[in-house]
Structures are given as structure tokens and as C-alpha cells.
Amino acid sequence: MKYDLIIIGSGPGGYVAAIRASQLGIKVGVVEKSELGGVCLNWGCIPTKSLLKSAQVFEYTKHAEEYGVFIEGKVSADFSGMVERSREVANGMSKGIQFLFKKNKIDHLEGTAKLKDNKTVEVINSEGKSLTYTADHIILATGARSRELPNIKIDGEKIIGYRKAMTLKKQPKSMLVIGSGAIGSEFAYFYNSIGTEVILVEFLPNVVPLEDEEVSKQLERSFKKAGIKVLTNSSVEAVDTKGKNCKVTVKTKKGEEKFEVDMVLSAVGIAPNIENLGIEDLGIAVENGKIKVDEYYKSSVPNIYAIGDIVHGPALAHVASAEGIICVEKIAGKNPEPLDYGNIPACTYTNPEVASVGLSEKAAKEAGYEINVGKFPYSASGKASAAGHKDGFIKLIFDSKYGELLGAHMIGANVTEMIAEMVVARKLETTGHEIIKSVHPHPTMSEAIMEAAAAAYGEVIHI
């Protein structure tokens, strides 16, 4: 069968690109070997947020008396029920993508794809049957998987990756998490909140190491207050899985420490899925393990494009979606604006939440900017106090010369919802004083943004 466009992979890059292409009158086929929606909808972004919501509700019950609510009898976490709910949420979202494919007349080509040439794709379906499709354009959107440390191989039983961590049959009594990026930190929070003893090991000096240092320090304090043992500047040297438990050797700042835990979760990043696609045979250029593309996601081979986790840039669902839209709009003959990778929001859904966009304070100084920095603590926010979430702050960084918003760094309740304001502000080149003069509703957490901007200019009211 002949298509205008074939997309390999139906994650947030692939399915969004397919829908936008269909809107532009392009005939699309999407190759997907399993559930529509990819890892994000089925095994990542969505089901993890379901688990985290369950953990949050459970935490509320543990502190109900602080809100004047008394619960009779013991409240317990039903781990299997939480997992079941997360799977139901994921399945519902995947069915939603099926509906959108049908609505937009997009064909789901079930199976595993391999490039035969720059306009031909071979698809092997679940029955082993080979089908061949042609297209004027092909987009690779195959995503990524858990990366393994050379000395710590994931066995799916005692040493697990993120996918297994959300479908365990039984809640572990203890767990050691390797890596404190978004995935590691979120699972550390989830399991700790429902009663698992958690040790979080980070090789770099700070947890969530890509965030502003002050945010990282605050999250580490919050984690420790919640009972998570945090080891930074540390590395897991070995895991002995013989016997009932895992015997873990960790090299720390103070020397070697040994821990015995039920399970080890490896959350040390992701590896792009570029194997077995046929890219080597076509001579598609790869750089540092990812496909090399231009600003419109064209590869080195005509008619072949790549987006998402398999190209350079932040490995985030919303980045893949934005790349997919830009790519198909260019294919359709439009003139889309290239993606500004300096204005991509990052979110970590722990408690407290973390969100950021733009330059950190350290990066702004290293870039040579003279800066004004404003901070506003959640402890001074009326809404945060009323909600019982006083941990956290908003930190804004401005260029002293022009007032440009260089970066926004947030930790606290609801900040993953609030960061979009800062993305729009940066997109529109909003200045600090324009933020100060934009009236924010009271009482809200978002008032802290206005107050942080005011603090940068010595105009803050409530601290």
C-alpha cells in the first residue's frame, strides 16, 4: 500500500505527528507493534502519574487530622489496587488514541518495522507475516528504553527498570533506587510514601541534578524529612542477587557502605531505540548514539526524518510532540518556526513538585549575564499555608540590563501546572516588571510568581 507518510512509533511524537499530518491532508500510516500511545501513555508519563496520585491521596489520609478530618480505623495502602488503577488509566488513554486514529483516518500498521530503502518499510506482524508499504516520507519515532549500567544488569526480578516498577505483584519492604533524575525521584517518592523503606543513590552532588542547585537542595531536604535515605556523590559498585535479598555495595563520600534490600530499581537514564531499523544499511548518520537531524528533523538520507528520544535534545514527551508537529508541517510545505530548545519546561512529579524552564542561576552567570534573582517562599503564601504545603519556593532570574526572564525554578505544590506561565512569558520576551504588573488572583499558589518577580527588584510585599 502507498502512503504519503509512514511514521514508525506511536508515542507522543509519533501519534501527534500523525494527527497533525492528517489535519494537513496527508495520508498517514503508523507502525506500532504494541499499544498505541507508546511508552508515555502505557508505561511512563500517564500510569506513573496515576500511581503518584494514589500515593498523594494516601498521604492525605495519614495527615487527615491536621485538616480537622478524623478517620476511624486503620488506613492502609492497597498496592495491587493502585497498580490496577494505573493500568486502567493507561488502557483508557490508549483507547483514546485508537479513537483519534479512527477519527482522523490514520491506519495502524500493526507490527515491527524495518527500512528497506528511503521510501519503503517492511512490517512483520505478530503472526510473522511480512507486509511492504511505501511512502513519500518516513518519520522514525521509536522512543527509548531503560538504560543499563554495565555492572548492574536488569533481570526483571530483583534488579528492575521503571516499567517493572509500576507493575510489581507485591510491594517491596525495601528498595534501593539508582539515579535521582525525574524517574528515580518519582519512584523513590511513590514507594516511600506507601511504606517501602527507600534508599536513593545519586552519582552527582545533587538530586535532580539538572535543576537549579537551590531546588535540588530543597528536594533533598524534603526527601530526608519524609524518611528517604539520600546518598549523593555516591555510586553503586555491585549488587549481589544471590539469596533472598539484594546485597548492594555503595561507594559514598565517607567510604564503602553495604545495604540489604528487597529490590534495586535502576533509573540511570534511557537508551534510544535505533537498533534493527535498517538505518545502517541506508547510511543514516548517527552521532553519539542518536540520529543526526537538521532543525526540521530531516536525517542525512532524503525522505527520512527522526523525532523524539532518538534525536538530540531533552527526552521529554512534550518535546517529541512539538518536534513531530514541526516536522510534518515542514513536509506539508508550511514554514514552521524551529523549536526553541532553550524554552522547554521540565517537570518532576514528586512531593514537593519540581518545575523549571530556562537558565539556572549558575548557568546564567557562566553565560556572562548580570542578573537579578528573586525568590518567594511557599511559607509566605496564604494558599500554600491553607493547603498544608509550605515546603518550597519560586525563584526567577532576570537579565539586569533588559529585564528579560532568563529562567524560572520552582519547587512546591502545583508548580508543574504553574510553569507554563513562565514558558509563555519567555516566549513573549516578557520583562520582570511586566510580570509584577500582571495582577495574579488571590489566594493562589501562582501569586508567588508575581512576588518572586517583585523580590528581584526590591518590590516584594509579603516577605
Buried (B, 14 or more C-beta within 10 A) or exposed (E): EEBBBBBBBBBBBBBBBBBBBBEBEBBBBBBBBBBBBBBBBBBBBBBBBBBBBBBBEBBBEEEEEEEEEEEEEEEEBEBEEBBEBBBEBBBEBBEEBBEBBEEBEBBBBBBBBBBBBBBBBBBBEEEEEEBEBBBBBBBBBBBBBBBBBEEBEBEEEBBBBBBBBBEBEEBBEBBBBBBBBBBBBBBBBBBBBBBBBBBBBBBBEBBBBBBBBBBBBBBBEBBEEBEBBBBBBBBBEEBEBEEEBBBBBBBEEEEEBEBEBBBBBBBBBBBBBBEEBBBEEBEBEBEEEBBBBEEBBBBBBEBBBBBBBBBBBEBBBBBBBBBBBBBBBBBBEEEBEEBEEEBBBBBBBBBBBBBBBBBBBEBBEEEEBEBBBBBBBBEBBEBBEEBEBBBBBBBBBBBEEEBBBBBBBBBBBBBBEBBEBBBEBBEEEBBBBBBBEEEBEEBBBBBBBBBBBBBBBEEBEEE
